[in-house]
Amino acid sequence: MPPIPYVNLSAQFEEEREELLAVVTAALQRADFVGGAAVGGLERALADFHGVAEAVALNSGTDALMLAMMVLGIGRGDEVITPANSFVASTASVVHVGATPVLVDVLPDQNLDPDAVERAITPRTRAIMPVHLTGRLADMDRIMALAERHGLAVIEDAAQSVGSTWRGRLAGTFGDVGCFSAHPLKNLNACGDAGFLVTRRADLAERVRRLRSHGMVDRNTVAEFGLVSRLDTLQAAILLMRLKRLPGVIERRRRNAALYRELLDPAHVFVPPCREEEFNTFHTFVVQVDRRDELQAHLAAQGIGTAIHYPVPIHLQPAAAGLGHKPGDFPVTEAQARRILTLPVNQFLGADDVTRVARAVNAFYRS
Ligand SMILES: *Cc1c(COP(=O)(O)O)cnc(C)c1O
């Protein structure tokens, strides 16, 4: 049996070879490596895609989160509420702007619990940072209502959810700023580090553009001390090409996810149900199971690649020691960390592959 890889970036290259090489060659010929034509082109395409005024291309999703908070004036003494179950970058970005991350627990679907958010609000709270984990939006009705009632900013970590919607509205377009990653492992992926943010506010976008490039307003004028967070022109050219392919990628991933739902035995495998309000793009397909580590080994022995997003919750990482948490603080997150397993759902898997994985999972529990 051939292996079923968790990700397959080589297959992506083979599928796109001609188009990709043409795009890269053209970018190399133009030789406008920093701040070149493709960067502006990508920003317009991303703004159009999201139906917002502004998109700003950046070198990573983490910098998008940091810069969003910087231009919203969030810093020392401010609290930002964000989930304990996320990739570490959401919490780290809050720390990097000098603010205090206030972690909260999640729901069975792994996304931020709005009741926990409400309980965590203090006079120092400045923003909520929901993470739309796995390609599924957090409950943006409740989160936006809380933000409005308490006068809080909303920074969406949509790094895993480009193209996902909640009541027909795209991830990243609810809050003040939506932050995205185009890391090679995301659904809209570059061939290296990449990210962007979207916003309706031209003032915020303009300041992010300044801050991403040394704070310069022109060649000889530094308005404020900035960073180097620009997206390479080469990556912008690749992303511009791949943005056109994104709907197809999402369709194939959704087809694979739908087949898993049909085949996996619900007596042994919990798959968070899709709510009516959501359109999920399945950046990852995460199930919750007993004997997770044994199952993962059982699948690995059959050449089936899986992953765990994430085995150690942020509040229990060594880096978070200063936040003063202990095991038991976020019971849902911690229970999920022991039970979650990410099955391969990438767009290069066919129905036969998904069927093989699902049968292998079911067989493990039936034997
Ligand atoms: C990938 C990811 C990020 C960070 O993106 P980078 O581009 O790697 O900086 C942030 N948050 C979440 C939830 C992610 O999955």
PDBQT file of the ligand as one rigid body, heavy atoms in Angstrom, charges set to zero:
ROOT
HETATM    1  C1  LIG A 401      -0.064  29.333  11.267  1.00  0.00    +0.000 C 
HETATM    2  C2  LIG A 401      -0.721  30.082  12.352  1.00  0.00    +0.000 A 
HETATM    3  C3  LIG A 401      -0.272  31.338  12.787  1.00  0.00    +0.000 A 
HETATM    4  C4  LIG A 401       1.042  31.953  12.396  1.00  0.00    +0.000 C 
HETATM    5  O1  LIG A 401       1.318  32.038  11.085  1.00  0.00    +0.000 OA
HETATM    6  P1  LIG A 401       2.826  32.256  10.591  1.00  0.00    +0.000 P 
HETATM    7  O2  LIG A 401       2.621  32.689   9.183  1.00  0.00    +0.000 OA
HETATM    8  O3  LIG A 401       3.510  30.948  10.720  1.00  0.00    +0.000 OA
HETATM    9  O4  LIG A 401       3.438  33.309  11.419  1.00  0.00    +0.000 OA
HETATM   10  C5  LIG A 401      -1.015  32.015  13.735  1.00  0.00    +0.000 A 
HETATM   11  N1  LIG A 401      -2.116  31.489  14.257  1.00  0.00    +0.000 NA
HETATM   12  C6  LIG A 401      -2.568  30.278  13.888  1.00  0.00    +0.000 A 
HETATM   13  C7  LIG A 401      -3.826  29.764  14.516  1.00  0.00    +0.000 C 
HETATM   14  C8  LIG A 401      -1.886  29.536  12.944  1.00  0.00    +0.000 A 
HETATM   15  O5  LIG A 401      -2.332  28.332  12.596  1.00  0.00    +0.000 OA
ENDROOT
TORSDOF 0
